[in-house]
Amino acid sequence: MRIILQQLVLLLISTAIFAQVQEEVTPPEHIKSIIFKGPTEDQFPIAQIGESIYLEFDDLSASEQDYYYKIVHCDYDWTPSSLLKSQYLKGVDNQRIIDYENSYTTLQPYSNYRLTIPNDNVRLKVSGNYLIEIYNSTYELQFSRRFVIYKDLVQVGGVVKRSRDFNFLNEKQVVQFTINANNFQLVNPKKEVKIAILQNYYWPTAIHNVPPQFTMGTELVYKYDEETSFFGGNEFLNFDTKDLRAPSAAIAKIELLDIYQHYLFSDMYRYNRPYTYYPDINGDFVIRTLQGDDNSREAEYSNVHFSLPYDQLLNLDDVYIFGKYNNYELIEENKMTYNENNGMMEAQIKLKQGFYNYKYAIRREDGTIELNTIGGNFHFTENNYLILVYYRNFGDLYDSIIGVGSANSRNITN
């Protein structure tokens, strides 16, 4: 009896571990500039099955280390699916990344690694949520990233509306959309179909588990107001370090020490100012340099200096530089500190040359994260929305993705 109980406990423990949600793991300090994208310009890895997913990153130790990749298939809730690896992969993963080169003519040496999937060793067989994990030569997990593979089986059309809630009339945006199944057979759509809506490709604020409001023929209609609403935020701030010789609009001065130092003009609080539109890339970044032809290997790393006046709004809570450059992580590296000499919150981050979007985020003492307290919320803000349609028929072993749609608030309507 005792043996049976021990086996049962071990089974429950292993099941709990196996069903663990697959979060994205932050890389160590020497791994920088992770670019992970599909065939589009946006650095969000989404592709139709058969299309390429592209990964690139730098190792600042410049020691030509060996790195390996593994691929995990996940269900709608980002827990590992019940599929065997042979059921979602053709070929074998856990392969070494063989495409890498060292930087040249740069003050900060680094090794640049590149990986494309599918490749000669592995291809993806099914659609759905995936996780790629990067390991070093001693099989320690360095970082992981989510990506999405879909089949284009249903049509998704979406629009962005202004909120009808008078409490958030000027602050929120509502995503309304329809899913046209066409010839794809849906027997019980409320059970078979799930959706996820992402604002600017940011997973932590994604909306899940919203059933269709009603059905019209072959169309599933989602015309909610509160259930599919997002705070609008504000346009991202930006700077461009592509030129090491002259400051740009956002850069006050450049110095050369052991590496280049870019000092940005101090930013201001925008929550209490009128909304002003200027183009951004919704938090993203683009590596580029004017001092070379190969952006991946010739771009310099520089220390970028940020500053923000201290305000009682911050209390004594933590303030961070927030952007895609580090996958929106709030970690010690991009945490601001208070300078008693000038009354400014300051931060210094080592970044590769390029064009960057960023804003300021606050982590309160109770752990609450406020993304828009400093920048403000405006319904006019230009945001991109991605709609993912998941499908799981009765008896299926995994959640597939049968369609994607997008909407932009540039032409928001009432």
C-alpha positions as CSV (number, residue, x, y, z in Angstrom):
1,M,0.0,0.0,0.0
2,R,2.9,2.4,0.9
3,I,4.6,1.7,-2.5
4,I,1.3,2.5,-4.3
5,L,1.0,5.8,-2.4
6,Q,4.6,6.7,-3.1
7,Q,4.0,6.1,-6.8
8,L,0.9,8.1,-6.8
9,V,2.6,11.1,-5.1
10,L,5.5,10.9,-7.7
11,L,2.9,10.8,-10.5
12,L,1.1,13.9,-9.1
13,I,4.4,15.7,-8.7
14,S,5.6,14.9,-12.2
15,T,2.2,15.8,-13.7
16,A,2.3,19.2,-11.9
17,I,5.8,19.8,-13.3
18,F,4.8,18.7,-16.7
19,A,1.8,21.0,-16.7
20,Q,3.7,24.1,-15.7
21,V,3.1,27.2,-17.6
22,Q,6.0,27.9,-20.0
23,E,7.1,31.5,-19.2
24,E,9.8,33.4,-21.2
25,V,13.1,33.2,-19.3
26,T,15.3,36.3,-19.0
27,P,18.9,35.8,-20.4
28,P,22.0,36.4,-18.4
29,E,23.8,39.8,-18.6
30,H,26.2,38.7,-21.4
31,I,23.4,37.8,-23.8
32,K,22.0,40.9,-25.5
33,S,20.0,42.2,-28.5
34,I,17.7,39.2,-29.0
35,I,15.8,39.5,-32.2
36,F,13.1,36.9,-32.7
37,K,10.6,37.4,-35.6
38,G,8.7,35.8,-38.4
39,P,8.5,37.0,-42.0
40,T,7.0,40.4,-41.1
41,E,9.0,43.5,-40.1
42,D,7.6,43.4,-36.5
43,Q,9.8,41.6,-34.0
44,F,7.0,39.2,-33.0
45,P,7.6,35.5,-34.1
46,I,4.4,34.5,-35.8
47,A,4.3,32.6,-39.1
48,Q,2.2,30.3,-41.2
49,I,3.3,26.7,-41.0
50,G,6.2,26.3,-43.5
51,E,7.3,29.9,-43.2
52,S,10.5,30.9,-41.5
53,I,11.1,32.0,-37.9
54,Y,14.4,33.9,-37.4
55,L,16.4,34.2,-34.1
56,E,19.5,36.3,-33.6
57,F,21.4,37.3,-30.4
58,D,24.8,38.5,-29.2
59,D,27.1,37.0,-26.6
60,L,29.2,39.8,-25.1
61,S,31.7,37.3,-23.7
62,A,32.9,36.8,-27.3
63,S,34.2,33.4,-26.5
64,E,32.5,31.5,-29.4
65,Q,30.5,29.4,-26.9
66,D,28.3,26.5,-28.2
67,Y,24.6,27.1,-27.9
68,Y,21.8,24.6,-28.5
69,Y,18.1,25.0,-29.0
70,K,15.1,22.9,-28.0
71,I,11.4,23.4,-29.1
72,V,8.4,22.8,-26.9
73,H,4.8,22.6,-28.2
74,C,2.2,24.2,-25.9
75,D,-1.5,24.4,-25.5
76,Y,-3.6,27.5,-25.4
77,D,-2.7,28.2,-21.8
78,W,1.0,27.8,-22.5
79,T,1.3,24.5,-20.6
80,P,3.2,21.8,-22.6
81,S,0.8,19.9,-24.9
82,S,0.2,16.1,-24.8
83,L,2.0,15.6,-28.1
84,L,5.1,13.6,-28.4
85,K,8.1,15.5,-29.9
86,S,7.8,13.3,-33.0
87,Q,4.2,14.4,-33.5
88,Y,5.0,18.1,-33.7
89,L,8.6,18.0,-35.1
90,K,10.0,16.5,-38.3
91,G,13.6,15.8,-37.5
92,V,15.5,16.4,-34.3
93,D,16.0,19.5,-32.2
94,N,18.6,19.9,-29.4
95,Q,21.0,20.9,-32.2
96,R,24.0,23.3,-31.9
97,I,23.6,26.7,-33.5
98,I,26.3,26.6,-36.1
99,D,25.7,30.0,-37.8
100,Y,27.8,32.5,-35.7
101,E,30.5,35.1,-36.3
102,N,32.5,37.5,-34.2
103,S,32.1,41.2,-34.3
104,Y,34.8,43.3,-35.9
105,T,36.1,46.9,-35.5
106,T,33.9,47.3,-32.4
107,L,35.1,48.5,-29.0
108,Q,32.8,46.0,-27.3
109,P,33.7,42.5,-28.7
110,Y,30.8,40.0,-29.1
111,S,29.8,36.9,-31.0
112,N,26.6,37.1,-33.1
113,Y,24.5,33.9,-33.4
114,R,21.7,33.3,-36.0
115,L,19.2,30.5,-36.3
116,T,16.4,29.9,-38.8
117,I,13.5,27.5,-38.3
118,P,12.7,25.4,-40.3
119,N,16.2,24.3,-41.3
120,D,18.0,21.1,-42.4
121,N,17.6,19.5,-39.0
122,V,14.0,20.3,-37.9
123,R,10.7,21.4,-39.3
124,L,7.4,22.1,-37.5
125,K,4.5,19.8,-38.3
126,V,1.5,21.3,-36.5
127,S,0.2,24.8,-35.7
128,G,-0.1,26.2,-32.1
129,N,1.9,27.8,-29.4
130,Y,5.6,27.0,-29.2
131,L,8.5,27.8,-27.0
132,I,12.2,27.8,-28.0
133,E,14.8,27.3,-25.3
134,I,18.5,28.2,-25.7
135,Y,21.0,26.2,-23.7
136,N,24.8,26.6,-23.3
137,S,27.4,23.8,-23.6
138,T,26.8,22.7,-20.0
139,Y,23.1,22.5,-20.7
140,E,22.1,25.4,-18.6
141,L,19.0,27.2,-19.8
142,Q,20.1,30.7,-21.1
143,F,16.8,32.1,-22.2
144,S,13.5,31.1,-23.8
145,R,11.0,32.8,-26.1
146,R,7.4,32.1,-27.2
147,F,6.4,31.9,-30.8
148,V,3.2,31.2,-32.8
149,I,2.6,29.0,-35.8
150,Y,-0.8,29.1,-37.5
151,K,-2.8,27.7,-40.4
152,D,-4.9,30.2,-42.4
153,L,-8.3,28.3,-42.3
154,V,-10.7,31.0,-41.1
155,Q,-11.0,34.7,-41.8
156,V,-10.7,37.2,-38.9
157,G,-11.7,40.8,-39.3
158,G,-11.3,43.4,-36.5
159,V,-11.8,47.1,-35.8
160,V,-10.9,49.3,-32.8
161,K,-13.6,51.3,-31.1
162,R,-13.7,53.9,-28.4
163,S,-14.9,52.7,-25.1
164,R,-18.6,53.3,-24.2
165,D,-17.8,53.3,-20.5
166,F,-17.9,56.9,-19.4
167,N,-15.3,56.2,-16.7
168,F,-12.8,55.3,-19.4
169,L,-14.1,57.2,-22.4
170,N,-10.8,59.0,-23.1
171,E,-8.5,56.2,-21.9
172,K,-9.6,52.8,-23.3
173,Q,-9.8,51.1,-26.7
174,V,-12.1,48.2,-27.5
175,V,-11.3,45.5,-30.0
176,Q,-14.3,44.1,-31.8
177,F,-14.0,41.4,-34.4
178,T,-15.6,38.5,-36.3
179,I,-14.4,35.0,-37.2
180,N,-15.8,33.7,-40.5
181,A,-15.4,29.9,-40.6
182,N,-16.3,29.7,-44.3
183,N,-16.0,25.9,-45.1
184,F,-14.3,25.1,-41.8
185,Q,-16.8,23.0,-39.8
186,L,-17.5,24.3,-36.3
187,V,-20.0,22.1,-34.4
188,N,-19.8,23.7,-30.9
189,P,-17.8,27.0,-31.3
190,K,-18.2,28.0,-27.6
191,K,-16.3,24.8,-26.6
192,E,-14.1,24.3,-29.7
193,V,-12.9,27.9,-30.3
194,K,-10.8,30.1,-28.0
195,I,-9.2,33.5,-28.7
196,A,-6.3,35.6,-27.5
197,I,-5.9,39.4,-28.1
198,L,-2.5,41.0,-27.8
199,Q,-1.9,44.7,-27.7
200,N,1.4,45.6,-29.4
201,Y,2.5,41.9,-29.2
202,Y,2.8,42.0,-25.4
203,W,1.8,38.7,-23.8
204,P,1.3,39.8,-20.1
205,T,-1.7,42.0,-20.9
206,A,-3.3,39.6,-23.5
207,I,-7.0,39.0,-23.1
208,H,-8.1,35.3,-23.1
209,N,-11.1,33.1,-22.6
210,V,-13.7,35.4,-24.2
211,P,-16.5,33.3,-25.9
212,P,-18.3,34.5,-29.0
213,Q,-21.1,36.9,-28.2
214,F,-23.4,35.4,-30.8
215,T,-23.3,33.5,-34.1
216,M,-24.6,34.6,-37.5
217,G,-24.5,31.8,-40.0
218,T,-20.8,30.8,-40.3
219,E,-19.6,33.9,-38.4
220,L,-18.7,34.2,-34.8
221,V,-19.2,37.7,-33.6
222,Y,-17.3,39.4,-30.7
223,K,-18.8,42.8,-30.2
224,Y,-18.1,43.2,-26.5
225,D,-17.1,46.5,-24.9
226,E,-15.6,45.9,-21.5
227,E,-14.5,42.3,-22.1
228,T,-12.2,43.1,-25.0
229,S,-11.0,46.6,-23.9
230,F,-7.4,47.8,-23.3
231,F,-6.0,50.9,-21.8
232,G,-4.7,53.0,-24.7
233,G,-1.4,54.1,-23.1
234,N,0.6,56.7,-25.0
235,E,3.0,56.7,-27.9
236,F,6.4,55.3,-27.0
237,L,9.4,57.6,-26.6
238,N,12.4,56.9,-28.9
239,F,16.0,57.6,-29.6
240,D,18.4,56.6,-32.4
241,T,22.1,55.8,-31.8
242,K,22.9,54.7,-35.4
243,D,25.4,57.6,-35.8
244,L,28.3,57.7,-33.3
245,R,29.5,61.0,-34.5
246,A,26.7,63.4,-33.9
247,P,23.7,63.7,-31.4
248,S,20.2,63.3,-32.8
249,A,16.9,64.9,-31.7
250,A,16.6,62.9,-28.5
251,I,20.4,62.7,-27.7
252,A,22.0,65.5,-25.8
253,K,25.6,64.5,-26.1
254,I,28.0,61.6,-26.9
255,E,31.2,60.7,-25.1
256,L,33.8,58.1,-25.8
257,L,35.2,56.3,-22.7
258,D,35.9,52.6,-22.8
259,I,32.8,52.4,-25.0
260,Y,30.5,55.2,-26.4
261,Q,28.2,57.0,-24.0
262,H,24.9,58.4,-25.3
263,Y,23.2,60.9,-22.9
264,L,19.5,61.4,-23.7
265,F,17.6,64.6,-22.9
266,S,15.6,64.3,-19.7
267,D,12.0,63.1,-20.3
268,M,8.8,64.5,-18.8
269,Y,5.6,63.2,-17.4
270,R,2.9,63.1,-20.0
271,Y,-0.1,61.8,-18.0
272,N,-1.3,65.4,-17.4
273,R,-0.4,66.8,-20.8
274,P,-2.6,66.8,-23.9
275,Y,-2.1,63.8,-26.2
276,T,0.4,64.4,-29.1
277,Y,0.7,62.0,-32.0
278,Y,4.1,61.1,-33.4
279,P,5.0,57.9,-35.2
280,D,6.5,55.0,-33.1
281,I,7.0,51.3,-33.6
282,N,5.0,50.3,-30.6
283,G,7.8,49.5,-28.2
284,D,10.1,47.7,-30.8
285,F,13.7,48.3,-31.8
286,V,15.8,48.0,-34.9
287,I,19.5,47.4,-35.0
288,R,21.4,49.7,-37.4
289,T,24.6,51.6,-37.8
290,L,26.1,54.2,-40.1
291,Q,29.6,53.1,-39.3
292,G,29.5,49.8,-41.1
293,D,27.6,47.6,-43.7
294,D,26.8,44.6,-41.5
295,N,24.4,45.7,-38.7
296,S,24.7,42.3,-37.0
297,R,28.5,42.4,-36.6
298,E,29.6,46.0,-37.0
299,A,27.2,47.8,-34.8
300,E,28.8,49.2,-31.6
301,Y,27.4,48.8,-28.1
302,S,27.1,52.0,-26.1
303,N,25.9,53.0,-22.6
304,V,22.6,54.9,-23.0
305,H,21.8,57.3,-20.1
306,F,18.2,57.9,-19.2
307,S,16.8,60.5,-16.8
308,L,13.4,61.5,-15.4
309,P,12.7,64.1,-12.7
310,Y,11.6,62.6,-9.5
311,D,7.9,63.2,-8.6
312,Q,5.8,62.3,-5.6
313,L,3.7,60.1,-8.0
314,L,6.6,57.6,-7.9
315,N,6.6,57.4,-4.0
316,L,9.6,55.2,-3.2
317,D,8.6,52.5,-5.7
318,D,10.7,51.0,-8.4
319,V,10.8,52.7,-11.9
320,Y,12.1,50.9,-15.0
321,I,12.9,51.6,-18.6
322,F,10.3,49.5,-20.5
323,G,10.7,48.3,-24.1
324,K,11.1,45.3,-26.4
325,Y,14.9,45.7,-26.3
326,N,14.9,43.3,-23.3
327,N,11.5,41.7,-23.9
328,Y,9.8,44.2,-21.6
329,E,11.5,42.6,-18.5
330,L,11.6,44.6,-15.3
331,I,15.0,43.7,-13.9
332,E,17.9,45.2,-12.0
333,E,19.7,46.2,-15.2
334,N,17.0,48.7,-16.4
335,K,15.9,49.9,-12.9
336,M,16.3,53.6,-12.2
337,T,18.0,55.0,-9.2
338,Y,17.6,58.4,-7.5
339,N,20.4,60.9,-7.8
340,E,20.4,63.2,-4.7
341,N,22.6,65.8,-6.4
342,N,20.2,66.7,-9.2
343,G,16.8,65.2,-8.1
344,M,16.6,62.9,-11.1
345,M,15.8,59.3,-11.5
346,E,18.6,57.8,-13.7
347,A,19.5,54.6,-15.5
348,Q,22.3,53.4,-17.7
349,I,21.8,50.5,-20.1
350,K,24.2,48.9,-22.6
351,L,22.5,48.7,-26.0
352,K,23.5,48.0,-29.5
353,Q,23.4,50.8,-32.0
354,G,19.9,51.3,-33.5
355,F,16.5,52.9,-33.2
356,Y,14.7,52.1,-29.9
357,N,11.2,52.7,-28.4
358,Y,10.8,52.9,-24.7
359,K,8.6,54.2,-21.9
360,Y,8.7,54.2,-18.1
361,A,7.0,51.6,-15.9
362,I,6.4,51.5,-12.1
363,R,6.5,48.4,-9.9
364,R,4.7,49.3,-6.7
365,E,5.6,47.9,-3.3
366,D,2.7,45.4,-3.4
367,G,4.0,44.0,-6.8
368,T,1.5,45.9,-9.0
369,I,3.0,46.9,-12.3
370,E,1.8,50.3,-13.8
371,L,2.7,50.7,-17.4
372,N,0.9,54.0,-18.2
373,T,1.0,56.0,-14.9
374,I,3.9,58.2,-16.1
375,G,3.0,58.4,-19.8
376,G,-0.8,58.5,-19.4
377,N,-3.7,56.8,-21.2
378,F,-5.3,58.2,-24.3
379,H,-7.9,56.6,-26.6
380,F,-6.2,58.3,-29.6
381,T,-2.9,56.4,-29.1
382,E,-1.9,54.3,-32.1
383,N,-1.7,50.6,-31.0
384,N,-1.6,47.4,-33.0
385,Y,-3.8,44.4,-32.0
386,L,-3.3,40.8,-32.9
387,I,-6.1,38.3,-32.7
388,L,-5.3,34.6,-32.5
389,V,-7.9,31.9,-33.0
390,Y,-7.4,28.6,-31.3
391,Y,-9.3,25.4,-32.2
392,R,-9.6,22.1,-30.4
393,N,-12.1,19.5,-31.5
394,F,-13.4,16.8,-29.2
395,G,-10.7,14.1,-28.9
396,D,-7.9,16.3,-30.2
397,L,-4.6,16.2,-28.2
398,Y,-3.6,19.8,-28.7
399,D,-4.8,23.4,-29.4
400,S,-4.2,24.4,-33.0
401,I,-4.3,27.9,-34.4
402,I,-6.6,28.2,-37.4
403,G,-6.5,31.9,-38.1
404,V,-5.1,35.3,-37.1
405,G,-6.4,38.8,-37.5
406,S,-5.1,42.3,-36.8
407,A,-6.6,45.7,-36.1
408,N,-5.0,49.1,-35.5
409,S,-6.4,52.1,-33.6
410,R,-5.1,54.6,-36.1
411,N,-8.6,54.9,-37.5
412,I,-10.5,54.5,-34.2
413,T,-14.2,55.1,-34.3
414,N,-16.9,55.7,-31.8
